[in-house]
Amino acid sequence: MKTRVTELLDIEYPIIQGGMAWVAEHNLAAAVSKAGGLGVIGAANAPAEVVRKEIRQVKEMTDKPFGVNIMLLSPAADEVAQVVIEEGVKVVTTGAGNPGKYLKAWKEAGIKVIPVVASVAMAKMLEREGVDAVIAEGCESGGHIGDLTTMTLVPQIVDAVSIPVIGAGGVGDGRGMAAMFMLGADAVQIGTRFVVADESIVHENYKNKIIAARDIDSAVTGRSTGHPVRSLRNKMTREYLKKEAEGASFEELELMTVGSLRNAVLDGDVVNGSLMAGQIAGLISKKQSCQEIIHELMTETTALMKKVPQMFEVC
Ligand SMILES: Cc1cc2nc3c(=O)[nH]c(=O)nc-3n(C[C@H](O)[C@H](O)[C@H](O)COP(=O)(O)O)c2cc1C
């Protein structure tokens, strides 16, 4: 399957693995890239030398293209921005803001720059600044989210820009992926389904919570602070939401979540940890290798897309 994104990134399938903090380390990124998608290391708040090591580990595991997701609010963002150049990384995705100040250096280094956006205005501004594509991420997603749903955001961004659009948020199987193409996307970015992949280092307790989740089992904390985050409901989200409703300060709320994603991913703390996951968790029912996930997604998507002309013949 060739799309503008497979051509741009030199990958076999139009599937990008979300650059997830703590979750997306070298094992997951390398497995997705080996399977023909784009694996992405989630740099999150990690120091630059940790990210350098992760990059080198992926390179040892595969010679396929992979990317690094840089959280622009990270205290290490300036150094990580330099490390991706020094290490010859081919693709950078960015979260939490405008990567403008790094664009010139990244473009000169031949890096494809793909920011995550949650509004048409941001997508248009970044296109003007010269990014190669955008990831339009709807609020169904796990992790930090914007306001609009994937269904409404993706087609509006597709109409507003001429660079390729990658749709993110709520893709769990071939139906979701085919729907993204119908909305005008050139590829999908998937987070939650890869959290439970065999190659993901996420603790089994956390993976099992995603497998067991129902459609209504995620909640959004942090709306009052301006930093909304979607995760599975547990003691932490209940207490957070209660404190938020009582008008707790930003600092007090922040204290409740410091280290909570790390504790869920590495220690399997499903009570007080942050179990970031999207609304699609309710559809995810099995653990598979990245190769199996990508193969299944592609088989389902192509079968559905071939059926579309027949559906209209019936009419
Ligand atoms: C555990 C987790 C951590 C995430 N961390 C990040 C991150 O550090 N940076 C980022 O840009 N997106 C992050 N995301 C969002 C994903 O990259 C992706 O866009 C999103 O999960 C797609 O929606 P889905 O979960 O419905 O597949 C995270 C998502 C999850 C589930």
The ligand as an SDF file (V2000), in Angstrom:
LIG
                    3D

 31 33  0  0  0  0  0  0  0  0999 V2000
    0.9390    5.4770   27.3720 C   0  0  0  0  0  0  0  0  0  0  0  0
    0.9110    6.5860   26.3570 C   0  0  0  0  0  0  0  0  0  0  0  0
    1.9110    7.5540   26.3780 C   0  0  0  0  0  0  0  0  0  0  0  0
    1.9220    8.5710   25.4070 C   0  0  0  0  0  0  0  0  0  0  0  0
    2.9610    9.4800   25.4160 N   0  0  0  0  0  0  0  0  0  0  0  0
    3.0810   10.3660   24.3920 C   0  0  0  0  0  0  0  0  0  0  0  0
    4.2330   11.2060   24.2850 C   0  0  0  0  0  0  0  0  0  0  0  0
    5.1490   11.1580   25.1230 O   0  0  0  0  0  0  0  0  0  0  0  0
    4.2970   12.0620   23.2230 N   0  0  0  0  0  0  0  0  0  0  0  0
    3.3090   12.1250   22.2620 C   0  0  0  0  0  0  0  0  0  0  0  0
    3.4210   12.9320   21.3060 O   0  0  0  0  0  0  0  0  0  0  0  0
    2.2060   11.3380   22.3390 N   0  0  0  0  0  0  0  0  0  0  0  0
    2.0790   10.4470   23.3630 C   0  0  0  0  0  0  0  0  0  0  0  0
    0.9880    9.6020   23.4150 N   0  0  0  0  0  0  0  0  0  0  0  0
   -0.0040    9.6280   22.3070 C   0  0  0  0  0  0  0  0  0  0  0  0
    0.3750    8.5910   21.2170 C   0  0  0  0  0  0  0  0  0  0  0  0
    1.6070    8.9030   20.6340 O   0  0  0  0  0  0  0  0  0  0  0  0
   -0.6970    8.4580   20.1170 C   0  0  0  0  0  0  0  0  0  0  0  0
   -0.8190    9.6440   19.3750 O   0  0  0  0  0  0  0  0  0  0  0  0
   -2.0600    8.0940   20.6730 C   0  0  0  0  0  0  0  0  0  0  0  0
   -1.9270    7.0610   21.6330 O   0  0  0  0  0  0  0  0  0  0  0  0
   -2.9780    7.6200   19.5520 C   0  0  0  0  0  0  0  0  0  0  0  0
   -4.2510    7.2800   20.0290 O   0  0  0  0  0  0  0  0  0  0  0  0
   -4.6690    5.7890   20.5070 P   0  0  0  0  0  0  0  0  0  0  0  0
   -4.1340    5.6580   21.8790 O   0  0  0  0  0  0  0  0  0  0  0  0
   -6.1490    5.8330   20.4570 O   0  0  0  0  0  0  0  0  0  0  0  0
   -4.0620    4.8180   19.5410 O   0  0  0  0  0  0  0  0  0  0  0  0
    0.9210    8.6180   24.4150 C   0  0  0  0  0  0  0  0  0  0  0  0
   -0.1050    7.6460   24.4210 C   0  0  0  0  0  0  0  0  0  0  0  0
   -0.1210    6.6310   25.3700 C   0  0  0  0  0  0  0  0  0  0  0  0
   -1.2120    5.5900   25.3240 C   0  0  0  0  0  0  0  0  0  0  0  0
  1  2  1  0
  2  3  1  0
  2 30  2  0
  3  4  2  0
  4  5  1  0
  4 28  1  0
  5  6  2  0
  6  7  1  0
  6 13  1  0
  7  8  2  0
  7  9  1  0
  9 10  1  0
 10 11  2  0
 10 12  1  0
 12 13  2  0
 13 14  1  0
 14 15  1  0
 14 28  1  0
 15 16  1  0
 16 17  1  0
 16 18  1  0
 18 19  1  0
 18 20  1  0
 20 21  1  0
 20 22  1  0
 22 23  1  0
 23 24  1  0
 24 25  2  0
 24 26  1  0
 24 27  1  0
 28 29  2  0
 29 30  1  0
 30 31  1  0
M  END
$$$$
